[in-house]
Amino acid sequence: MMNSDLSTAFSLLGIGMITVFVVLLLVVITGNLLIRVVNRLAPAPADDSLEKAQVAAITAAVNIFTEGKGQVTRIEKLN
């Protein structure tokens, strides 16, 4: 009797874990597909210029975060 209950419990555990894994895999695949479709249909504007205020804000944030030891050498947009 106990062996049967334990076997059922492990079967349910395995089925549940496999189900969660498959659902999460589908979420990741669907999310990546959606991101690619949206980026292809509506690409971001190609304005690479930064205003002086933005550069100053980034530089100030780096100085505060690194306590004056860091230096901004290049700012580029990540795709």
Secondary structure, 3 states (H helix, E strand, C coil): CHHHHHHHHHHHHHHHHHHHHHHHHHHHHHHHHHHHHHHHHCCCCCCCCCCHHHHHHHHHHHHHHCCCCCCCCCCCCCC
